[in-house]
């Protein structure tokens, strides 16, 4: 990891922690509420190809972009997006476990899941950067233009990290996990 990335992660550790906690709590809630025996779910094996890769990547980038775009609303829009996307992902994966079984989970989810989840959590943290910066400044104090711009730049850099992880995760999901 380069010094710039390490410095970025040190500067924005609280935003990343808040984003990860928010998204993973919603994910856990969705998983917890998923039915134990879902008979309506089937798994159709898809052949790995570029179309599947693009489909997976665009889905992941869409979630990541929705979380990141909270920057435009000073981080406020990231909160409901994280709650909805986290809950839906947890619910879906909670339903998949009984259908896939332990072997299916190990084969399909484990190769790509850790990187994908971390990348999504980083995007949630990126979306919360302005809100956390404002909270850290004392809530009442207005951030200067330079302070605000440095937070937006940090958020963009975090989102770029998220996207790079999602590209790799989509590749693994397409050619290893299917």
C-alpha positions as CSV (number, residue, x, y, z in Angstrom):
1,X,0.0,0.0,0.0
2,X,1.4,3.4,-0.9
3,X,1.9,6.1,1.6
4,X,-0.8,8.2,0.0
5,X,-3.4,5.4,0.4
6,X,-2.3,4.8,4.0
7,X,-2.5,8.5,4.8
8,X,-6.0,8.6,3.2
9,X,-7.2,5.6,5.3
10,X,-5.7,7.2,8.5
11,X,-7.5,10.5,7.8
12,X,-10.8,8.9,7.0
13,X,-10.8,6.0,9.4
14,X,-13.9,7.2,11.2
15,X,-15.9,7.6,7.9
16,X,-14.9,4.1,6.9
17,X,-15.9,2.7,10.3
18,X,-19.2,4.5,10.2
19,X,-19.9,3.3,6.6
20,X,-18.9,-0.3,7.4
21,X,-21.0,-0.4,10.6
22,X,-24.0,1.1,8.9
23,X,-24.0,-1.2,5.9
24,X,-23.0,-4.4,7.8
25,X,-25.7,-3.8,10.4
26,X,-28.3,-3.5,7.7
27,X,-26.8,-6.6,6.0
28,X,-27.1,-8.5,9.3
29,X,-30.7,-7.4,9.7
30,X,-31.5,-8.6,6.2
31,X,-29.8,-11.9,6.8
32,X,-31.5,-12.4,10.1
33,X,-34.9,-11.9,8.6
34,X,-34.4,-14.1,5.6
35,X,-36.6,-17.2,5.5
36,X,-34.8,-20.3,6.6
37,X,-36.5,-22.5,4.0
38,X,-37.1,-20.7,0.8
39,X,-38.6,-22.9,-1.8
40,X,-39.0,-20.2,-4.4
41,X,-35.3,-19.7,-5.0
42,X,-33.4,-21.7,-7.6
43,X,-29.9,-21.4,-8.8
44,X,-29.3,-21.6,-12.5
45,X,-25.6,-22.1,-13.3
46,X,-24.4,-19.4,-15.7
47,X,-21.6,-19.8,-18.0
48,X,-18.7,-17.4,-17.3
49,X,-18.3,-14.9,-20.1
50,X,-17.8,-11.1,-20.6
51,X,-21.5,-10.4,-20.6
52,X,-21.9,-12.0,-17.1
53,X,-18.8,-10.0,-15.9
54,X,-20.3,-6.7,-17.2
55,X,-23.7,-7.5,-15.6
56,X,-22.1,-8.3,-12.2
57,X,-19.8,-5.3,-12.4
58,X,-22.5,-2.9,-13.4
59,X,-24.7,-4.1,-10.5
60,X,-21.9,-3.7,-8.0
61,X,-20.9,-0.3,-9.4
62,X,-24.5,0.8,-9.2
63,X,-24.7,0.1,-5.5
64,X,-21.3,1.6,-4.9
65,X,-22.3,4.8,-6.9
66,X,-25.6,5.2,-5.0
67,X,-23.7,5.0,-1.7
68,X,-21.0,7.4,-2.9
69,X,-23.4,10.0,-4.3
70,X,-24.4,10.8,-0.7
71,X,-21.4,13.1,-1.0
72,X,-23.7,15.5,-3.0
73,X,-26.1,15.7,0.0
74,X,-23.3,16.1,2.6
75,X,-23.5,12.4,3.4
76,X,-27.1,12.4,4.4
77,X,-28.4,10.3,1.4
78,X,-25.9,7.6,2.1
79,X,-27.7,6.6,5.2
80,X,-31.0,5.4,3.7
81,X,-29.2,3.9,0.7
82,X,-26.9,1.9,2.9
83,X,-29.8,0.7,5.0
84,X,-31.8,-0.4,1.9
85,X,-28.9,-1.9,-0.1
86,X,-27.4,-3.6,3.0
87,X,-30.8,-5.1,4.0
88,X,-31.6,-6.3,0.5
89,X,-28.1,-7.9,0.1
90,X,-28.3,-9.6,3.5
91,X,-31.8,-10.9,2.8
92,X,-30.7,-12.3,-0.6
93,X,-27.6,-13.9,0.8
94,X,-29.6,-15.2,3.8
95,X,-32.0,-16.9,1.4
96,X,-29.1,-18.3,-0.7
97,X,-27.5,-20.2,2.2
98,X,-30.2,-22.8,2.6
99,X,-30.5,-23.2,-1.2
100,X,-26.8,-23.5,-1.8
101,X,-25.8,-25.4,1.3
102,X,-22.4,-25.2,3.0
103,X,-20.5,-26.4,-0.1
104,X,-22.3,-24.1,-2.4
105,X,-21.7,-21.1,-0.1
106,X,-18.0,-22.0,0.1
107,X,-17.8,-22.4,-3.7
108,X,-19.9,-19.5,-4.8
109,X,-19.8,-16.8,-2.1
110,X,-16.5,-17.2,-0.3
111,X,-14.1,-16.5,-3.3
112,X,-15.5,-13.1,-4.0
113,X,-17.6,-12.1,-1.0
114,X,-14.9,-10.6,1.3
115,X,-13.5,-8.3,-1.3
116,X,-17.0,-7.3,-2.6
117,X,-18.3,-6.5,0.9
118,X,-15.2,-4.5,1.9
119,X,-15.5,-2.5,-1.4
120,X,-19.1,-1.7,-0.7
121,X,-18.3,-0.7,2.8
122,X,-15.6,1.6,1.5
123,X,-18.1,3.2,-0.8
124,X,-20.5,3.7,2.1
125,X,-17.7,5.3,4.1
126,X,-16.8,7.5,1.1
127,X,-20.4,8.7,1.0
128,X,-20.3,9.6,4.6
129,X,-17.0,11.6,4.5
130,X,-18.6,15.1,4.4
131,X,-21.1,14.2,7.2
132,X,-18.4,12.8,9.5
133,X,-16.1,15.7,8.7
134,X,-18.8,18.1,9.7
135,X,-19.6,16.2,12.9
136,X,-15.9,16.1,13.8
137,X,-15.6,19.8,13.3
138,X,-18.1,20.4,16.1
139,X,-21.4,20.3,14.2
140,X,-22.0,24.0,14.5
141,X,-18.8,25.2,12.8
142,X,-19.0,25.7,9.1
143,X,-16.1,24.0,7.1
144,X,-14.0,26.3,5.0
145,X,-14.0,25.9,1.3
146,X,-10.5,24.3,1.4
147,X,-11.5,21.9,4.2
148,X,-14.7,21.0,2.3
149,X,-12.8,20.4,-0.9
150,X,-10.2,18.2,0.8
151,X,-13.0,16.1,2.2
152,X,-14.6,15.7,-1.3
153,X,-11.3,14.8,-2.8
154,X,-10.8,12.1,-0.1
155,X,-14.3,10.8,-0.7
156,X,-13.5,10.5,-4.4
157,X,-10.2,8.7,-3.7
158,X,-12.0,6.2,-1.4
159,X,-14.6,5.6,-4.1
160,X,-11.9,4.9,-6.6
161,X,-10.5,2.3,-4.1
162,X,-14.0,0.8,-3.9
163,X,-14.3,0.6,-7.7
164,X,-11.0,-1.1,-8.1
165,X,-11.9,-3.7,-5.6
166,X,-15.3,-4.3,-7.3
167,X,-13.6,-4.8,-10.6
168,X,-11.5,-7.6,-9.1
169,X,-14.5,-9.0,-7.2
170,X,-16.6,-9.1,-10.3
171,X,-13.8,-11.0,-12.2
172,X,-13.6,-13.5,-9.4
173,X,-17.3,-13.9,-9.2
174,X,-17.6,-14.4,-12.9
175,X,-14.7,-16.8,-13.5
176,X,-14.2,-18.5,-10.2
177,X,-17.5,-18.4,-8.3
178,X,-19.9,-19.4,-11.0
